[in-house]
């Protein structure tokens, strides 16, 4: 085994060498490095993805520590893409890591989604850029999975993987469907969502903060939401799991079988 293969020997036992080679040759873009995206990016790296494009315009804040795997008490103010690259380099120093400190919108789409990208994880938590990302991916026939609202959720048993057009309860899913249908864009895309009604901030807690995204201030500031550390991580891990299995479907002549 090479040094790289040694890191991923348990994965190779599952995928086979051909499956591992396929993942090594692929690049996945993770757009949004919050609680969902940071865990998705780490799982993809640990799963053997050769290339990961990391897109976020924000910096780490103290309030990120409760749910973002890249956030520490010691790195407040650091750009999220830089923190993510630093962490992933220590997991796999041979990975092709491409950090983009940028805000996703129509004007940056060509650059941020340009080749080589085989799959996109939408982990944006703001509606307009999220909808723009999904719409751009559909228009470019670029495989995408969109992760919906994890804030205010407490029950991991209510997390689902399904199609956007068939989701229930999730307010962000409803808004995203409306956006795409108004633009005659399909809602037949995979999403991670929850059927749990989100909790509101506790009356004994601190007042919600109104946060902007790093140096790229666009639109109105977003209100912070109550969040467990576990649920965003679960959402992100499910998304990464889906991407890995979908990419492995490219394997020909392999005995690896994707369940379902």
BELHUMO-V109454 format. One record per run of one state. SS is the DSSP state (H for helix, E for strand, L for the rest). FROM is the first residue (numbers start at 0). TO is the last residue. If there is no record, write none. Layout:
# BELHUMO-V109454
ss: (SS & SS)
from: (FROM & FROM)
to: (TO & TO)
This chain:
# BELHUMO-V109454
ss: (L & H & L & H & L & E & L & H & L & E & L & E & L & H & L & E & H & L & E & L & H & L & E & L & H & L & E & L & H & E & H & L & H & L & E & L & E & L & E & L & H & L)
from: (0 & 2 & 7 & 8 & 25 & 26 & 31 & 34 & 47 & 50 & 56 & 58 & 59 & 61 & 66 & 78 & 79 & 91 & 95 & 101 & 108 & 112 & 118 & 122 & 126 & 139 & 143 & 147 & 155 & 158 & 163 & 166 & 170 & 182 & 189 & 194 & 209 & 211 & 221 & 223 & 228 & 248)
to: (1 & 6 & 7 & 24 & 25 & 30 & 33 & 46 & 49 & 55 & 57 & 58 & 60 & 65 & 77 & 78 & 90 & 94 & 100 & 107 & 111 & 117 & 121 & 125 & 138 & 142 & 146 & 154 & 157 & 162 & 165 & 169 & 181 & 188 & 193 & 208 & 210 & 220 & 222 & 227 & 247 & 259)
